[in-house]
Amino acid sequence: MKYLIINGSPRKKNTWAMVKQAKTNLEGEFEEIQLMKTKIPMCNGCFKCIMEGEDKCPHFETVHPIVEKIKEADGLIITSPVYAMNVTGLIKNFFDHTAYIYHRPEFFDKKALIIVSTAGAGHKNVAKYMDETLRHWGFNKNHKITYACGGKDTINTEEINKTAQKFQKDVSSKKLHSPKFMDIVFYNVWRAMAVSKDPIKADKEYWEATGLVNYDFAPNVKLGFFKGIFAKIVFAMMKKVIK
Ligand SMILES: Cc1cc2nc3c(=O)[nH]c(=O)nc-3n(C[C@H](O)[C@H](O)[C@H](O)COP(=O)(O)O)c2cc1C
């Protein structure tokens, strides 16, 4: 298994101690990206990635290799400490640069382990936000480990081991889980936007070129009967609303 670690902390301390513990439960190759070292400039809000294509982003040369590494990995480990009750600026800036993936989801066979540390509060909400972001990207399943260290040099070893082992089992099984109803809704919102009268050019091209436009959900993920019907209804409704 190939694991990619994206560390959203500017340093290798509390959150990294949790990563190190998680790694003791995982077998495979690891690659690390310390976001602090990548020096991605701030997103300047030019909209080029969304409207014209991610290759038009002025920071494409820095962002693209990271996205490619996510594509190559079997499992992603992504981390953030809580900063002012939210993710770090490093993670937020990376998520801003990848906002186009909301429009053009692609990581349907990927699984992640989200690791969040905090002094006292905000860890559950931050993990939830990171989970939602990855699900918008298409991620099939995200496991979460959060911990409030209360300013001490401790980690939640037992919980880390338990969750990391589940993650390892899930990644190596290659089994794809049925998506949540909200994932089906978002997929079909973007799909309907791509076939609308006045679509975003880059979105239309992506949905058509990948063939996703023809599917209720990514074809490698099984929906089952009821979710299949639900997807069709959402798509039909969204086409009407967006028109
Ligand atoms: C700029 C900054 C903002 C922080 N904001 C919060 C916060 O809102 N709530 C909280 O409980 N801890 C907060 N913390 C504490 C960190 O989340 C906590 O120490 C974390 O474990 C640090 O992880 P690291 O060692 O990987 O950097 C903050 C720390 C810093 C440096």
The ligand as an SDF file (V2000), in Angstrom:
LIG
                    3D

 31 33  0  0  0  0  0  0  0  0999 V2000
   -2.1060   30.0280   16.1910 C   0  0  0  0  0  0  0  0  0  0  0  0
   -2.6710   28.9470   17.0680 C   0  0  0  0  0  0  0  0  0  0  0  0
   -4.0310   28.8960   17.2700 C   0  0  0  0  0  0  0  0  0  0  0  0
   -4.5880   27.9080   18.0980 C   0  0  0  0  0  0  0  0  0  0  0  0
   -5.9350   27.8820   18.2830 N   0  0  0  0  0  0  0  0  0  0  0  0
   -6.4840   26.9710   19.1220 C   0  0  0  0  0  0  0  0  0  0  0  0
   -7.8840   26.9380   19.3560 C   0  0  0  0  0  0  0  0  0  0  0  0
   -8.6560   27.6960   18.7880 O   0  0  0  0  0  0  0  0  0  0  0  0
   -8.3690   26.0410   20.2350 N   0  0  0  0  0  0  0  0  0  0  0  0
   -7.5540   25.1650   20.8950 C   0  0  0  0  0  0  0  0  0  0  0  0
   -8.0450   24.3870   21.7110 O   0  0  0  0  0  0  0  0  0  0  0  0
   -6.2190   25.1170   20.6370 N   0  0  0  0  0  0  0  0  0  0  0  0
   -5.6600   25.9950   19.7880 C   0  0  0  0  0  0  0  0  0  0  0  0
   -4.2960   25.9980   19.5400 N   0  0  0  0  0  0  0  0  0  0  0  0
   -3.4540   24.9320   20.1120 C   0  0  0  0  0  0  0  0  0  0  0  0
   -3.1000   23.8380   19.0890 C   0  0  0  0  0  0  0  0  0  0  0  0
   -4.2490   23.3730   18.3910 O   0  0  0  0  0  0  0  0  0  0  0  0
   -2.4810   22.6290   19.7620 C   0  0  0  0  0  0  0  0  0  0  0  0
   -1.3990   23.0130   20.5810 O   0  0  0  0  0  0  0  0  0  0  0  0
   -2.0210   21.5950   18.7480 C   0  0  0  0  0  0  0  0  0  0  0  0
   -1.8390   20.3600   19.3880 O   0  0  0  0  0  0  0  0  0  0  0  0
   -0.7270   22.0200   18.0590 C   0  0  0  0  0  0  0  0  0  0  0  0
   -0.3460   21.0380   17.1370 O   0  0  0  0  0  0  0  0  0  0  0  0
    1.1090   20.9780   16.5000 P   0  0  0  0  0  0  0  0  0  0  0  0
    2.0660   20.6390   17.6270 O   0  0  0  0  0  0  0  0  0  0  0  0
    1.0600   19.9230   15.4760 O   0  0  0  0  0  0  0  0  0  0  0  0
    1.4180   22.3330   15.9550 O   0  0  0  0  0  0  0  0  0  0  0  0
   -3.7350   26.9690   18.7350 C   0  0  0  0  0  0  0  0  0  0  0  0
   -2.3540   27.0190   18.4960 C   0  0  0  0  0  0  0  0  0  0  0  0
   -1.8170   28.0080   17.6920 C   0  0  0  0  0  0  0  0  0  0  0  0
   -0.3200   28.0440   17.4470 C   0  0  0  0  0  0  0  0  0  0  0  0
  1  2  1  0
  2  3  1  0
  2 30  2  0
  3  4  2  0
  4  5  1  0
  4 28  1  0
  5  6  2  0
  6  7  1  0
  6 13  1  0
  7  8  2  0
  7  9  1  0
  9 10  1  0
 10 11  2  0
 10 12  1  0
 12 13  2  0
 13 14  1  0
 14 15  1  0
 14 28  1  0
 15 16  1  0
 16 17  1  0
 16 18  1  0
 18 19  1  0
 18 20  1  0
 20 21  1  0
 20 22  1  0
 22 23  1  0
 23 24  1  0
 24 25  2  0
 24 26  1  0
 24 27  1  0
 28 29  2  0
 29 30  1  0
 30 31  1  0
M  END
$$$$
